[in-house]
Amino acid sequence: MMMQDNKKRNSYWRQVMSDIAVVIRKYRNILTILLALVGIGIMAYYDYCDTTCSYLKGDILGIDLK
């Protein structure tokens, strides 16, 4: 009985991941542009706040906050 539940769960997650992959493939160009704009916006904001953001320390997703 437990084995059947695991198979159903695995099948469900496999389908979910497949659906996500389809959406990413369909909107790949738009997602790339949006991520680039978000990155540019973050860098512009950080440049704008200059010394007022000097208290920021550490990293986010491996990107140093210097």
C-alpha positions in Angstrom: 0.0 0.0 0.0 2.8 2.4 0.9 4.5 1.6 -2.4 1.5 2.6 -4.4 1.3 6.0 -2.6 5.0 6.6 -3.4 4.4 5.8 -7.1 1.4 8.2 -7.3 3.4 10.9 -5.6 6.4 10.4 -7.9 4.1 10.4 -10.9 2.5 13.6 -9.7 5.8 15.4 -9.2 7.1 14.2 -12.5 4.1 15.7 -14.2 4.4 19.0 -12.3 8.1 19.3 -13.2 7.3 18.5 -16.8 4.6 21.2 -16.9 7.1 23.8 -15.4 9.6 22.9 -18.1 7.0 23.4 -20.8 6.2 26.9 -19.4 9.9 27.8 -19.2 10.5 26.7 -22.7 7.5 28.6 -24.0 8.4 31.9 -22.3 12.2 31.5 -22.2 12.9 34.8 -24.0 10.5 36.8 -21.9 12.0 35.3 -18.7 15.5 36.1 -19.8 14.6 39.7 -20.4 12.8 40.0 -17.1 15.6 38.5 -15.1 18.1 40.8 -16.9 15.9 43.9 -16.1 15.6 42.8 -12.4 19.4 42.5 -12.2 19.9 45.9 -13.8 17.3 47.4 -11.5 19.0 46.0 -8.4 22.4 47.3 -9.5 20.9 50.7 -10.3 19.2 50.9 -6.9 22.4 49.8 -5.2 24.4 52.4 -7.1 21.8 55.1 -6.3 21.7 54.5 -2.5 25.6 54.6 -2.4 26.6 55.2 1.2 23.2 54.7 2.7 23.4 51.1 1.7 26.9 50.7 3.2 25.4 48.7 6.2 24.6 45.9 3.8 27.0 43.0 4.3 27.2 39.4 3.2 25.8 37.9 0.0 22.6 36.9 -1.7 22.7 33.7 -3.7 26.5 33.9 -3.8 26.6 37.5 -5.0 28.6 39.7 -2.7 26.9 42.9 -1.4 29.9 45.2 -1.5 
